[in-house]
Amino acid sequence: MNSGGIIIKGFENIVLVDYESLNDVVAAAVEINDPLKTLLFNAELVGSANGLVCLWVKYSNIIYLLNPSTRKCKRLPLVPVEFPSCFIKIEKCVSGFGYDHLRDDYKVVKIAKSSKFFGLMAIVYSLKNNSWTKIQSVLATGNISFMDTWGKFASGALYWLASDVQYSSSVVLSFGLGLELFTVVADFVWDDSDIPRTLATLEGILCILEYYNYDPRMEVVLNRRVDVLLMNNHGKENVWSKEFSVDPSVLGRINCRALTYSKSHQDVLLQVASARLVWYNPKNKAVKNVIFREIPDIFSSYMYTESLFQLTEDMQVPEPSHEAEDKKQLPKKG
């Protein structure tokens, strides 16, 4: 991994952790203070890509791009009111953030079901153009139900885990940022629908986490495990290959997410539930807690790479009142 670290977002604060210090007795963590702390209060992490991080400020429906390395952020323009109303409020659609290497551009995508035809439609924000665009090409199916709110960015595309009711299967749906097209990557027959799955990324590669013998109603479950499957982009056969398994009994929780490998590639950094980070060795099942001084009690996290990409500072303005923003976003009647 390139130099960089982890951005950790709690309820009221944002903390940056240096990757090089993760094996220290106490990892080096720096809390982002005013004005960004005030600006991004009550924000939620959408994703990270190529040095930038995307955050959505709840209730105000405002999206920011942040460069953790320079501490600069940019507020995205609001979705034009002439766009379909389902895109005005981000909570009414699924979204994602990624980097388009074909056009050297950062993009935010919103996807929603169309009321005019049997399918999905999308709009895309381009940082290079600083504007939103409606996408004409759509996925012609109305049977898709998204299981994820935020898409996972990997290999130039955004990915969501979804279900296709018509064919009784789970699917991985992608939206390529270069060609701006939908694709169904792979499906799973619902014979094993009792196995919960989540999507994640591990050092830029899409992965699926499968939780075996998991039942939230049971306090003790024997032979539990979490399999981490990596996506193979080199062919259509054997799309997913098992990378390693995690023994939840040594973590105390079955809910975990892989973030990155150690330099030796023998350990993997896991976020366990929303409460702690650990180094985990899949071979000997050894666990080492990562200790911070500033870490929030409950948090979400993303890896980021160090970047000197300059975001325009003119967008760093105080957040307007929620009432004013809501009035701006309401579509005109008639």
N, C-alpha and C positions, 0 to 999 in steps of 0.2 A: 504493500500500500504506500502511496505517496505521503509526504508529511502533511499532517492535519490533525484531526482529532474527532471528538464526539460532541455534538450539540445536544444538550439535555434540557428539556422544557418541563418545568413544574407548573403548578397552578399560578404562581405569582412571579416566577423568576426564570431566567435563561442562564445556563451555565455551560461554559466551554471547557472541555477536558483535553489536554494534550496527549496524543497517542503515545509519544515516547515515554510518558511517565506512568503508563497504566500498570507497569510491573513494579513501580516503587512502593514503599511501605504506605505512603499516602500520595495518591495521584494529584498532579497539579491541576487544580480547577479554578477557573476565574468566572465570577458572576458578571454578566453584562448589566451595567447600571444605567442611570438616566443619561440621555433622554430615551434610549432604546427600551429600557425596562418599562417606562411609562407608555411608550408608543405601542409595544407589543404585549401589554398586559392582557391576560385572558386569551392569548393566542394559542393556536393548535398547530403542531407540525404537520405539514402536508407531505414533505419529502425533501431530498437533497440531490443535487446533480452537478458535477463538474465545478465544485467550489462554492456554489450558491445554495441557499436553503429557502424554501417556500413556507410561509406561515399564513394562516387564516385567523383573523381576529373575530372571535365569536360575537354574535349579536349585532355587530356593525357591518358584517358582510364585506370587510375590507381584506384584500390580499396584499402581502408584502413579500418582496424578495430581499434576502439578507446575505451579505458576504461576511461570515464570521471572522475572517482574517483581517479585514479592514474595518469592521464594525459599522459598515455603511449599509443602508437599506433603501429600497425604492417601493413606493406605494403604486400598485397597479391601478390604471383607470377603471372606473366602473363599467360593467357590461352595458352597452347602449340600450336605451329603453325600447327601441324598435325591435330588438331581438325577442325571441319567444320568452314569455314570462317565466318559464321553468328555469331559465338560466340566470335570472336576476338574483335569486337567492341561492347561495351555494349549497345550503342544506337540502335543496330539492333535487340535486343531481350528484353524480359521483364526479370526482375531480382527480387531477394528478399533475405533477410537475417533473419536467425532464429537460434533457439537452439534445438538440437536433444537430448532430455532427455534420450532416450534409450541408446545412446552411449556416453553421456556426451560430446557432440561435438558441436561446432558452425559451421554453414554451410552457404555458399552463393550459390544461385541457379540462373542459366541462362536458359531461355526457348526460343526456336525459332521454326519456322516451318521448317520441313525437305523438301528438294528439291528432295529427293530420294523416299519418300513414302508419302502417304496421312495421315499426322499426325503431332504431336508435339514431339520434342525431348528435352532433358535437359542435362546439365552438372552441376556438384556439386563440390564446393570447400570445403574441410574438414580442419578445423584449426588444428585438432589433427594430421593429416597426412601432413599438409601444401602442399596439391596438389589438382589438378583438376581431376575429373573422369567423363567419359562419362557414361550416364545412358542408359541401353539397353531397359528397359520398357518404353513405350511411350503411349500417348493417341492417339488412331487411329481415328482421325478425322481432316480434313483440313478445316472445316467450322468455327472453333473458331477464333474470332477476339477479342483481348484483349483491354479492355477499360482503364486499369491501366498499368503504367510502373513498379512501385514498388509494390511487393506483401506485404500484411499485415500479420504479424506473430501473430498467436493465437493458443493455444492448440496443440502445436507441429507440426503445418503445416503452409504453406504460402498460401494465398488466393488472387485471382484476380477476379474482375468483368469482365465478357466477354459476347459476344453475339454469338449465334449459328444461323447462317443464314439459315441453312437447316430446322430447326424446328421453326424458327421465335420466338425465346425466348432469354431472358437474362439468364445467368448462373453464378453461383459462382464456380470457378474452384480452387481446392486445390492441393497442392503437399505436401504429408506427408514427413517430414524430416527423420523419423525413417525407414520406409519401402521404401521411395523414389519412391512413386507411385502417379499418377494423379487420382483425383476423382472429379466427378461433384457433388457438394453438393446439390444445389437446383436450380430450374428454375422459371422464372416468365413469364407468357403469355404476349405477346406484346399488349394486349388490353389496358394496361395502360402505354404504352411506352412513353407517354408524360410526365411521372413522372421521372425526373432525379434522379439517385441514385449514391452514392459513398460508398466505404467500409472504415471502420476505426476499431480501436480496443479500447475497454474501459476496462481498468484494466485486460488485458489478454484475454478478450472475444471479438470475432468478432462481429461487428455490421454493419448494413446497415442504411444509412441516406437517407430518401426519402423526396424530396423537392416538396411539393404540391403547385399548383397555382403559379408556377414560370415561368416567361417569361422574359428573359433578355432584350427584346425590350420594355417592359413596365416599366415606372418609378413608377407607383403606382398600386399595386395588392392587392385586398381585400382578407381576409381570408387565408393568407399565413401561412404555418406551416412547420416545419421540424420534421418528426417522426424518432425516433431512435429505431431500432429493434435489439434485441440481439439474437445471435445464441444459440439454445438449443442443446447441445451435448448428451443429454440423450435418444434420440429417433428420429426416422425418421418423425413422425407426428409432426405437428406444429413446424417446424424447427426454425421459427422466431417468437419472441414474442415482442410486443411493450413495451419498457422500459419507455419512456417519450417523450414529444413533446417540441419543442422550438418555441417560438413566435418571428419571425424575426423582427417584428416591434419595439421591445424593444432593439434589437441589432443594428438596422440601416442597417444590411446586412443579406441576407438569406444564404450566404455561410459560414458555420461553421462546426467545427469538435470537437467531444467530446474527451477529453484527460484523465480525471480521476475524481473521486469523492472527496469531502471533507471528513474529518475524521468523521463528523456527518452523511455523506451519504445523506444530504439534498440538497447540491449544487453540480453542476458539472462544471468542468473547461472546457471552450470552447476556441478554437482558432477561431477568427472571421476573415474571409477572410485570408489575410496573414499579418495582420497589428496589431492585439492586442489580448490579453488574458483576459477573463472575468470569474468570478464566476456567474453561472446562477442557479436560483432556479425554477425548473419546476412547482412548486405548485403556488407560488405567482408571478412568472415572474420577480422577482427582479434581477437586474444586478449590479455587483460590478467589476469595472475595476481593473486589476492587474497592478500596477505601477512599472516600472523599471527605472534605470538610464542608463543602457548600452544596452537596447533593440534596435535592428535594426528597421528601418522603415518598411521593408518588410522581412519576415522570414518564415521558416518552423520549426516545432518543434516535438519532441518525448519525451515521458517520459522514464526515465531510473532508474534502481535500483542501489544502492550502491554495489560495488563489489571490492574485492581485487584480482580478477583474474589477473595473471601476463602475460602480452603480452611480447614476446621477444623484447628486446630493439635494437637488431642488425638490425631490419628492419627500424629504424628511421634514414633514410639517406636522404640527399637533393634530391628533386624531379629532375629526369633527364630531359633533354630538350625534348620538344614534338617531335621534329624531330627525335631524337634518338629512342624514344619509338615507333614512327610510323614505323620506319624501322625494328625494332625488330618484330613487330606484323604482318608485311605483309607476307602472306603465300608464300612459294616458288613456282615459276612458273614451269609448266611442271610436 
